[in-house]
Amino acid sequence: MASAPQPGGPEAAPITLPQRLLDALSADPESPARAWLAELPELVRRRLRDWELTLERVPSPGGRSSLIVLVRQADGTPATLKLPAPGADARREGAALAHWNGWGAARLLRADPDGGALLLERLHSAVSLRSLPEAKALLEAAGTVRRLWVPPAEEHPFTTVGARTGEGVEPLRLIAAGPWAADARPLVDEALERRAELAGESPEQLLLHGDFRQGKVLAGDRAPWLAVGPSPLVGERAYDLAQLVLDRCEDLAAGSGPAAAARRRIAKLADSLEVDRDRLRGWTLFRAVETALRHAATGDRRRGELLLEFAGWL
């Protein structure tokens, strides 16, 4: 375990990197993320020192691609320090949060453009929309995501929906070529066909969260619910809503008439946010199949099969 001391001398209490983060990023010894893990203690010390922060604790289990540290600023205000693993996503996350400026999302307080560290408004990480009954959660989620859909800045660093989804087409074909995926190939073909059609005729270019779901919306003090953890990109709202349609799909599967319930969910979300139903269905199909195959390829066959079943309902 790696650790980093609090400001205040060598006797200050250390922090321990969450096991989930270590497990997620330690597998490949040649990975830049592995080197980043080794440097994390010094990175934490530097941020605490340079930004005059006092360490409180590291939440557990934490994330799989970033270290979250609960801190207090020099004036005693609580905040959250986020140190992401190497990559451009952290810089894009900071750019999106700065653009939203607290409107519908956690407010960005400071950012390190070189290392990617973010100092964020403290939210209640233990309370997400998943703690609400489904109907109420979807209502609050719709109200939150609506605020995020704004035109991007003229000079922005974000990729497009077409470009991001296009990068995954060939890997998806390779995964689907495995013998275990034979039954899924008709769905894969349909999903890729719909992706090509939808990406080629995007009706709007708005800033999107990119990974919007109930677990990414946390309770706050400044506002009841605020989004966190964007994987921002530019494109149409239907793409952003698709992940929300897939949320709690296990609940639909456990109920009666799951196919009809899935279609009702699409209709309800599309109509409430003035999104085209057919485009939302198409992006949901693509994201369900894509996510299913990736889960199955990494060993989570049960989750993969559930998402493929969901895709079949559409």
Beta strands, then each sheet from edge to edge (+ up, - down):
strand 1: 3-5
strand 2: 14-16
strand 3: 54-57
strand 4: 66-72
strand 5: 78-84
strand 6: 108-111
strand 7: 118-121
strand 8: 124-128
strand 9: 206-208
strand 10: 217-219
strand 11: 225-227
strand 12: 233-235
sheet 1: 1+ 2-
sheet 2: 3+ 4- 5+ 7- 6+
sheet 3: 8+ 10- 11+
sheet 4: 9+ 12-
end
